[in-house]
Amino acid sequence: MSGLTANRGLILSAYNASKAALIQLARSLAMECGPKGIRVNSISPEHIVNPMVEKNFEEAPGLDKGWEQENMLGRLSLPEELTEETISMLSDASSFMTGTKIVID
């Protein structure tokens, strides 16, 4: 998600730019690899509780509550909540999907 939004409360310009670059890389690779039958997609999740995010919470007290309040569901996601979308993107059910970014927020 950092490739699509700016993060309040942290200085992450370079990080956000790198995430935006990954989205465009996936689209460009989809164009280049499509003729060979290779599909390339990307997933852009909202805030996921992981070691990097937990470190941010330690360095910026209250950040976790702010992010939770900004989220439509009022909570942060866990890595395992991306499993079904990832499997679907890899399966034949998505055989015509390429160059797509799935936003999970």
Residue pairs with C-beta under 8 A, 6 or more apart in sequence:
1 19
1 44
1 45
1 46
1 47
1 103
1 105
2 12
2 15
2 16
2 19
2 20
3 16
3 18
3 19
3 20
3 21
3 22
3 23
3 44
4 19
4 20
4 23
4 44
4 103
5 16
6 12
6 16
7 16
8 66
8 70
9 60
9 63
9 66
10 56
10 60
10 63
19 44
22 42
23 42
23 44
23 101
26 40
26 41
26 42
26 99
26 101
27 40
27 99
27 101
29 40
30 39
30 40
30 41
30 98
30 99
30 100
31 99
33 39
33 40
34 98
34 99
39 94
39 95
39 97
39 98
40 98
40 99
41 89
41 94
41 97
41 98
41 99
41 100
41 101
41 102
42 100
42 101
42 102
43 82
43 85
43 86
43 89
43 101
43 102
43 104
44 101
44 102
44 103
44 104
45 77
45 82
45 103
45 104
45 105
46 71
46 76
46 77
46 104
46 105
47 53
47 67
47 71
47 76
47 77
48 76
48 77
48 78
48 79
48 81
48 82
49 76
49 77
49 78
49 79
50 79
53 76
56 63
57 63
57 64
64 76
67 76
68 74
68 75
68 76
71 105
72 105
77 104
81 104
82 104
85 102
85 104
88 94
89 97
89 102
